[in-house]
Amino acid sequence: MPSANPELDWDGLFKEAVDLLCAYIQIDTSNPPGNERLACDWLGGLLRDEGIEFTTYDAGQDRVSLRAVLPGDGGKRPFMLLHHSDVVPVEREYWSEEPFAGLIKDDHIWGRGALDTKGLGVAQILTFLTFKRRNIPLARDLVLFVQADEEAGSEFGMRFIERNYPETLDAEYVINEGGGGSTELFGVQRPVYSVAVAEKGPLWLKLVAEGRPGHGSMPHDDNALDRLVRALYRVQMWERPMRVSPVLTEFFGRLARSGVYKGEPTPEALMGAARDDVRIRALLTDTISATTTTAGIKHNVIPARAEATLDIRLLPGVDPAAFQAELEAVIDDSKVRIEQVHVRSSRVNGIDNELFRTIEEVVHDYVEDAVVVPGMTVGFTDSSELRNRGMVSYGFSGGLTSPELVAGVHGHNERVSLESFKLNCQMVYEVTRRMCIP
């Protein structure tokens, strides 16, 4: 892999990056409760040592975000490097190593956040520090923004910032989580870099059924749990239409032309493939997963209340209110109440712009045979708020990760290979350099 910046001491920079990532992982920012103040204190110390001013944004309860700016000449609108410092909780008993040790073992850095998103965060931090140290002239402000609470809906992070400090979010282009390189896709061994230009919107709902309690030996027709089971069955049997968006037309078209996707990339063929491939199905449909249920106090007591949660992910452009109304009609039971827990939707970014072209160029400079595609994430990120404000916010990471390691995201034994992490640091730096130099 050639270096696009031979003038940089990447051996020294990468040693620093590894030390930073190990230290970042050791800061336990599991959400809940988050404690992102700890991460901001650590990062603030790094920035202070380099003479870089920064601002923190306190949403209360130690939920803190941080923003720093390297000023440019104002010729272009700002370029933002964005990541979140919180991580999902761990189940220690299923880990082979201590999840917050920041351990280097078998040429991998182990720990919660290594991939989501402290690894990307360190690539951004290293880029930011290197620009400052080299006093590189900038054609636009370079913004580093570290957000709290992304893993639990962003109420104490991006949404708090948008409500109270919207002026801090101004940028023409943003690099955030959501995309990256995979060593294998659809069973084909070839590097594929997906640049996330869109994402599905979460509609998290709670179903609440209430009825008449009683003795389990005397069944009746107003059992809350029976009512909830019937509602869940109707939801499960609800067939929703499939749609192939322009983003997916380009995604599958590029993969088919490169030989990575072996099927036909036509809408009809993709809809057929979706019946047997859960990955394709999730990209083409509004999905519903029943995730929790609660009912009952004793084996022989008919419950008066039963609850279930639904994790619904809507395709871009689907109106959450209209979808919820359809769901209510499907359930068709006035005694099943639907409560909204969390909702957001997002616009779609295009690819005919400077940032997408720059990412393509940089990826091919480092991984010559890689396929670069626009993609849609089935999860949600903080990019949704920025896209809705008219910004181009791409999910992009320069790392190249195997499907086995991707399974560690929100799972057990999360880790990143040293080789992939170095590639990430190099690509994030180079994309930023090309986007920000005069």
LUMGULO-339117 format. One record per residue (C-alpha): residue in three letters; y, z, x. Coordinates in Angstrom, 3 decimals, decimal comma, padded with zeros to 6 digits. Example, Ala and Ser with C-alpha at 12.3 -4.5 7.8 and 13.67 -1.06 7.14 Angstrom:
# residues 2
   rest          y          z          x
    ala   -004,500    007,800    012,300
    ser   -001,060    007,140    013,670
***
This chain:
# residues 438
   rest          y          z          x
    met    000,000    000,000    000,000
    pro    003,213   -001,120    001,717
    ser    006,218    001,141    001,772
    ala    009,315   -000,358    000,191
    asn    011,388    002,141    002,195
    pro    010,133    002,149    005,789
    glu    013,351    003,855    006,906
    leu    012,307    007,054    005,134
    asp    010,020    009,607    006,772
    trp    007,507    009,645    003,950
    asp    005,093    011,862    005,861
    gly    007,743    014,563    006,068
    leu    009,018    013,969    002,544
    phe    005,540    014,091    001,096
    lys    004,722    017,345    002,890
    glu    007,832    018,785    001,259
    ala    006,789    017,348   -002,105
    val    003,344    018,961   -001,899
    asp    004,900    022,338   -001,086
    leu    007,310    021,952   -004,004
    leu    004,575    021,045   -006,481
    cys    002,374    023,944   -005,424
    ala    005,329    026,320   -005,858
    tyr    006,271    024,785   -009,233
    ile    002,715    025,159   -010,560
    gln    002,694    028,822   -009,491
    ile    005,538    029,492   -011,940
    asp    003,715    030,238   -015,194
    thr    005,715    028,502   -017,919
    ser    002,941    028,446   -020,522
    asn    004,403    027,701   -023,934
    pro    004,303    029,970   -025,821
    pro    006,272    031,879   -024,706
    gly    007,725    029,370   -022,200
    asn    009,786    031,515   -019,830
    glu    011,415    028,342   -018,528
    arg    014,196    030,472   -017,058
    leu    011,805    031,187   -014,178
    ala    011,497    027,474   -013,396
    cys    015,255    026,963   -013,642
    asp    015,888    029,928   -011,330
    trp    013,533    028,389   -008,770
    leu    015,026    024,906   -009,066
    gly    018,547    026,301   -009,116
    gly    017,853    027,964   -005,782
    leu    016,729    024,643   -004,301
    leu    019,831    022,859   -005,557
    arg    022,144    025,644   -004,412
    asp    020,689    025,453   -000,884
    glu    021,558    021,733   -000,831
    gly    025,102    022,307   -002,059
    ile    024,404    020,713   -005,452
    glu    026,143    022,110   -008,512
    phe    024,149    022,510   -011,708
    thr    024,443    023,861   -015,236
    thr    021,900    025,833   -017,237
    tyr    021,614    025,864   -021,029
    asp    020,239    029,058   -022,531
    ala    018,680    028,770   -025,996
    gly    017,738    032,451   -025,968
    gln    014,463    034,260   -025,239
    asp    014,456    032,897   -021,665
    arg    014,278    029,322   -022,973
    val    016,506    027,632   -020,398
    ser    017,103    023,988   -019,459
    leu    018,915    022,747   -016,338
    arg    021,094    019,732   -015,578
    ala    022,538    018,478   -012,289
    val    024,541    015,336   -011,512
    leu    025,143    013,290   -008,371
    pro    028,325    011,365   -009,210
    gly    028,535    007,596   -008,847
    asp    031,494    005,257   -008,766
    gly    031,430    004,789   -012,546
    gly    030,572    001,097   -012,394
    lys    027,590    001,637   -014,682
    arg    026,508    004,249   -017,221
    pro    024,341    007,141   -015,912
    phe    020,677    006,995   -014,933
    met    018,661    010,067   -015,961
    leu    015,517    011,583   -014,470
    leu    014,012    013,757   -017,213
    his    010,998    016,052   -017,395
    his    010,005    019,334   -019,035
    ser    009,174    022,526   -017,195
    asp    006,969    024,161   -019,833
    val    003,206    023,654   -019,895
    val    000,459    024,182   -022,469
    pro   -001,585    027,404   -022,290
    val   -004,889    027,589   -020,433
    glu   -008,342    028,977   -021,168
    arg   -009,049    030,475   -017,768
    glu   -012,767    030,927   -018,393
    tyr   -013,228    027,127   -018,430
    trp   -011,364    026,443   -015,177
    ser   -013,086    026,083   -011,815
    glu   -009,969    027,353   -010,040
    glu   -007,094    029,674   -010,919
    pro   -004,817    027,445   -013,057
    phe   -001,554    028,797   -011,608
    ala   -002,538    029,023   -007,943
    gly   -001,134    025,646   -006,917
    leu   -004,289    025,165   -004,867
    ile   -005,004    022,174   -002,620
    lys   -008,725    021,427   -002,664
    asp   -010,757    018,254   -002,094
    asp   -007,574    016,180   -001,611
    his   -006,216    017,265   -004,998
    ile   -003,482    019,643   -006,116
    trp   -004,926    021,857   -008,843
    gly   -003,091    023,643   -011,599
    arg   -001,574    023,512   -015,049
    gly    001,281    021,015   -014,997
    ala    000,053    018,977   -012,041
    leu    000,064    015,939   -014,342
    asp    002,039    017,187   -017,358
    thr    004,779    017,162   -016,134
    lys    005,489    019,151   -012,997
    gly    004,067    016,405   -010,790
    leu    006,515    013,878   -012,226
    gly    009,182    016,583   -012,070
    val    008,736    017,074   -008,328
    ala    008,864    013,298   -007,764
    gln    012,218    013,373   -009,567
    ile    013,454    016,477   -007,734
    leu    012,501    014,984   -004,363
    thr    014,327    011,769   -005,265
    phe    017,413    013,726   -006,284
    leu    017,440    015,823   -003,099
    thr    016,880    012,776   -000,891
    phe    019,820    010,946   -002,441
    lys    022,031    013,960   -001,761
    arg    020,871    014,427    001,835
    arg    021,300    010,750    002,692
    asn    024,659    010,612    000,914
    ile    023,610    007,362   -000,728
    pro    026,526    005,674   -002,568
    leu    025,798    005,297   -006,279
    ala    026,952    002,707   -008,778
    arg    026,293    005,193   -011,580
    asp    025,875    008,944   -012,028
    leu    022,358    010,132   -011,243
    val    021,349    012,916   -013,638
    leu    018,451    015,336   -013,219
    phe    017,644    017,074   -016,518
    val    014,850    019,642   -016,801
    gln    014,051    020,544   -020,400
    ala    012,452    023,577   -022,012
    asp    010,012    023,727   -024,927
    glu    008,793    020,124   -025,024
    glu    005,193    021,218   -025,559
    ala    006,029    023,084   -028,777
    gly    008,455    020,686   -030,424
    ser    011,649    020,968   -028,318
    glu    013,554    023,284   -030,658
    phe    014,590    025,400   -027,659
    gly    014,967    022,356   -025,415
    met    015,980    018,798   -026,213
    arg    016,822    019,510   -029,846
    phe    018,885    022,552   -028,847
    ile    020,733    020,413   -026,280
    glu    021,325    017,617   -028,775
    arg    022,773    020,007   -031,356
    asn    025,006    021,942   -028,978
    tyr    025,671    019,797   -025,893
    pro    025,216    016,150   -026,960
    glu    027,679    014,918   -024,316
    thr    025,184    015,900   -021,594
    leu    022,669    013,337   -022,841
    asp    024,746    010,251   -022,140
    ala    022,785    007,708   -020,089
    glu    022,056    004,013   -020,104
    tyr    018,510    004,429   -018,796
    val    016,077    007,350   -018,652
    ile    012,755    007,894   -016,907
    asn    010,590    010,472   -018,643
    glu    006,903    011,235   -019,161
    gly    004,533    009,164   -021,274
    gly    003,521    006,275   -019,030
    gly    001,806    005,745   -015,713
    gly   -000,993    004,043   -013,866
    ser   -004,676    004,084   -014,733
    thr   -007,466    002,998   -012,414
    glu   -009,532    001,785   -015,372
    leu   -008,864    000,587   -018,899
    phe   -011,325   -000,686   -021,515
    gly   -014,090   -000,381   -018,935
    val   -012,411   -002,729   -016,427
    gln   -011,659   -001,430   -012,930
    arg   -008,141   -002,693   -012,271
    pro   -004,842   -000,814   -011,910
    val   -002,852   -000,897   -015,159
    tyr    000,618    000,611   -015,406
    ser    001,772    001,325   -018,931
    val    005,510    001,775   -019,415
    ala    005,961    003,747   -022,629
    val    008,649    002,049   -024,723
    ala    007,620    003,622   -028,046
    glu    005,761    006,597   -029,448
    lys    004,241    007,738   -032,689
    gly    006,116    010,351   -034,684
    pro    004,568    013,710   -035,559
    leu    004,466    014,864   -039,160
    trp    002,826    018,282   -039,071
    leu    002,007    019,601   -042,530
    lys    000,414    022,711   -043,981
    leu   -001,603    022,508   -047,197
    val   -001,555    025,706   -049,235
    ala   -003,867    026,149   -052,221
    glu   -003,607    029,194   -054,450
    gly   -005,936    030,255   -057,217
    arg   -007,597    033,195   -058,960
    pro   -009,602    035,622   -056,838
    gly   -012,860    037,077   -058,019
    his   -016,401    038,127   -057,222
    gly   -018,459    035,525   -055,365
    ser   -021,294    035,929   -057,890
    met   -019,076    034,601   -060,690
    pro   -017,818    031,111   -059,717
    his   -014,908    029,672   -061,671
    asp   -012,714    026,557   -061,619
    asp   -009,650    028,112   -059,961
    asn   -011,125    028,852   -056,518
    ala   -008,363    028,211   -053,937
    leu   -010,844    027,262   -051,221
    asp   -012,648    024,784   -053,480
    arg   -009,283    023,275   -054,349
    leu   -008,359    022,932   -050,668
    val   -011,720    021,357   -049,796
    arg   -011,237    018,747   -052,517
    ala   -007,748    017,998   -051,204
    leu   -009,002    017,587   -047,637
    tyr   -011,801    015,292   -048,840
    arg   -009,307    013,031   -050,623
    val   -007,154    012,899   -047,499
    gln   -010,189    012,070   -045,381
    met   -011,227    009,243   -047,693
    trp   -007,712    007,753   -047,877
    glu   -007,750    004,330   -046,232
    arg   -004,385    003,477   -044,720
    pro   -003,314   -000,018   -043,648
    met   -003,406   -001,176   -040,047
    arg   -000,399   -002,782   -038,391
    val    000,013   -004,587   -035,075
    ser    003,564   -004,032   -033,882
    pro    005,402   -006,352   -031,456
    val    004,890   -003,749   -028,705
    leu    001,127   -003,875   -029,191
    thr    001,136   -007,668   -029,402
    glu    002,687   -007,710   -025,919
    phe    000,455   -004,863   -024,686
    phe   -002,832   -006,488   -025,665
    gly   -001,584   -009,977   -024,815
    arg   -000,842   -009,016   -021,214
    leu   -004,130   -007,148   -020,891
    ala   -006,090   -010,095   -022,302
    arg   -004,403   -012,591   -019,975
    ser   -005,245   -010,384   -016,986
    gly   -008,876   -009,947   -018,046
    val   -008,573   -006,192   -018,654
    tyr   -008,999   -006,482   -022,421
    lys   -011,990   -008,705   -023,209
    gly   -011,399   -009,072   -026,930
    glu   -009,074   -011,440   -028,739
    pro   -005,515   -010,061   -028,886
    thr   -004,849   -011,439   -032,387
    pro   -003,951   -008,979   -035,182
    glu   -007,120   -009,810   -037,117
    ala   -009,376   -009,254   -034,104
    leu   -007,607   -006,030   -033,119
    met   -007,999   -004,648   -036,620
    gly   -011,688   -005,414   -036,436
    ala   -012,012   -003,752   -033,033
    ala   -010,166   -000,678   -034,311
    arg   -013,045    000,153   -036,638
    asp   -015,251    000,995   -033,624
    asp   -012,663    002,042   -031,008
    val   -010,724    005,231   -031,711
    arg   -008,118    004,357   -029,056
    ile   -007,214    001,074   -030,735
    arg   -007,385    002,668   -034,172
    ala   -004,845    005,307   -033,127
    leu   -002,454    002,567   -032,009
    leu   -002,747    000,568   -035,238
    thr   -002,749    003,246   -037,934
    asp   -001,010    006,360   -039,158
    thr   -003,578    008,979   -038,175
    ile   -004,417    012,306   -039,829
    ser   -006,398    015,082   -038,174
    ala   -007,288    018,312   -039,956
    thr   -006,805    020,926   -037,239
    thr   -007,026    024,461   -038,688
    thr   -008,211    026,175   -041,874
    thr   -007,783    029,742   -043,071
    ala   -009,260    031,363   -046,181
    gly   -011,054    034,418   -047,440
    ile   -011,332    038,120   -046,670
    lys   -015,027    038,827   -047,329
    his   -018,304    036,987   -047,830
    asn   -018,576    037,853   -051,519
    val   -014,914    037,496   -052,523
    ile   -013,456    034,276   -053,920
    pro   -010,171    033,812   -052,028
    ala   -006,816    033,654   -053,771
    arg   -005,297    031,531   -051,021
    ala   -006,530    028,863   -048,597
    glu   -004,579    026,953   -045,980
    ala   -005,134    023,969   -043,706
    thr   -002,971    022,185   -041,177
    leu   -002,756    018,426   -040,725
    asp   -001,638    016,754   -037,508
    ile   -000,268    013,419   -038,702
    arg    001,022    010,791   -036,275
    leu    003,091    007,989   -037,784
    leu    003,684    004,549   -036,336
    pro    007,268    003,701   -035,373
    gly    009,243    002,622   -038,408
    val    007,224    004,641   -040,934
    asp    009,415    006,926   -043,043
    pro    007,995    010,491   -042,925
    ala    009,302    011,364   -046,408
    ala    007,730    008,281   -047,968
    phe    004,418    008,962   -046,204
    gln    004,396    012,570   -047,406
    ala    005,011    011,386   -050,955
    glu    001,998    009,057   -050,656
    leu   -000,095    011,950   -049,362
    glu    000,892    014,106   -052,332
    ala   -000,200    011,319   -054,687
    val   -003,547    011,049   -052,869
    ile   -004,187    014,801   -053,163
    asp   -003,072    014,734   -056,818
    asp   -003,209    018,482   -057,369
    ser   -000,094    020,417   -058,352
    lys   -001,705    023,648   -057,157
    val   -001,884    022,383   -053,563
    arg    001,516    022,897   -051,998
    ile    002,589    020,843   -048,956
    glu    004,826    022,554   -046,418
    gln    006,489    020,644   -043,594
    val    006,057    022,278   -040,168
    his    007,461    019,695   -037,753
    val    008,679    016,120   -038,073
    arg    010,355    013,541   -035,882
    ser    010,454    009,771   -035,582
    ser    011,634    007,411   -032,887
    arg    013,074    003,972   -032,362
    val    011,401    001,421   -030,080
    asn    012,907    000,265   -026,784
    gly    012,827   -003,371   -025,755
    ile    011,657   -004,681   -022,381
    asp    014,257   -007,368   -021,674
    asn    016,412   -005,177   -019,477
    glu    017,129   -004,135   -015,903
    leu    014,911   -001,054   -015,882
    phe    011,730   -002,751   -017,083
    arg    012,197   -005,573   -014,568
    thr    012,819   -003,054   -011,791
    ile    009,700   -001,061   -012,650
    glu    007,614   -004,239   -012,630
    glu    008,967   -005,200   -009,209
    val    008,410   -001,760   -007,696
    val    004,887   -001,412   -009,088
    his    003,903   -004,790   -007,623
    asp    005,491   -003,874   -004,282
    tyr    003,160   -000,876   -004,022
    val    000,087   -001,987   -006,013
    glu    000,007   -005,759   -005,736
    asp   -002,796   -006,451   -008,219
    ala   -001,548   -004,037   -010,890
    val   -000,964   -005,152   -014,463
    val    002,275   -003,836   -015,967
    val    002,420   -003,554   -019,749
    pro    004,765   -002,027   -022,333
    gly    002,943    000,725   -024,175
    met    003,135    003,148   -027,056
    thr    002,151    006,783   -026,685
    val    000,219    008,399   -029,514
    gly    001,738    011,764   -028,569
    phe    005,427    012,609   -028,789
    thr    007,935    013,282   -026,002
    asp    011,611    014,128   -025,621
    ser    012,298    010,393   -025,332
    ser    012,307    010,161   -029,132
    glu    015,657    011,932   -029,364
    leu    017,172    009,722   -026,667
    arg    015,916    006,452   -028,137
    asn    017,406    007,449   -031,466
    arg    020,734    007,855   -029,675
    gly    020,537    004,251   -028,472
    met    019,272    004,836   -024,931
    val    016,468    003,096   -023,099
    ser    014,082    005,953   -022,339
    tyr    010,842    004,877   -020,713
    gly    007,748    006,883   -020,021
    phe    006,969    006,049   -016,405
    ser    005,092    007,682   -013,572
    gly    004,139    005,953   -010,334
    gly    000,852    007,799   -010,019
    leu   -002,470    006,018   -010,348
    thr   -004,948    008,264   -012,150
    ser   -008,582    007,933   -013,168
    pro   -009,640    008,534   -016,796
    glu   -011,578    011,578   -015,583
    leu   -008,414    013,225   -014,280
    val   -006,354    012,207   -017,321
    ala   -008,741    014,359   -019,370
    gly   -007,246    017,374   -017,599
    val   -003,930    016,894   -019,402
    his   -003,929    019,676   -022,042
    gly   -007,532    020,280   -020,958
    his   -009,340    022,154   -018,210
    asn   -009,113    021,746   -014,420
    glu   -005,874    019,740   -014,501
    arg   -005,226    018,260   -011,066
    val   -003,663    015,295   -009,303
    ser   -004,941    013,501   -006,222
    leu   -002,711    013,641   -003,155
    glu   -002,775    009,844   -002,931
    ser   -001,651    009,414   -006,540
    phe    001,051    012,066   -006,187
    lys    002,471    010,388   -003,069
    leu    002,527    007,045   -004,861
    asn    004,371    008,687   -007,735
    cys    007,003    010,137   -005,399
    gln    007,520    006,791   -003,669
    met    007,801    004,736   -006,850
    val    010,133    007,136   -008,661
    tyr    012,391    007,152   -005,623
    glu    012,370    003,380   -005,261
    val    012,975    002,634   -008,948
    thr    015,883    005,078   -008,893
    arg    017,290    003,584   -005,697
    arg    017,257    000,047   -007,054
    met    018,775    001,133   -010,361
    cys    021,551    003,204   -008,797
    ile    022,715    001,414   -005,645
    pro    025,937   -000,598   -006,002
***
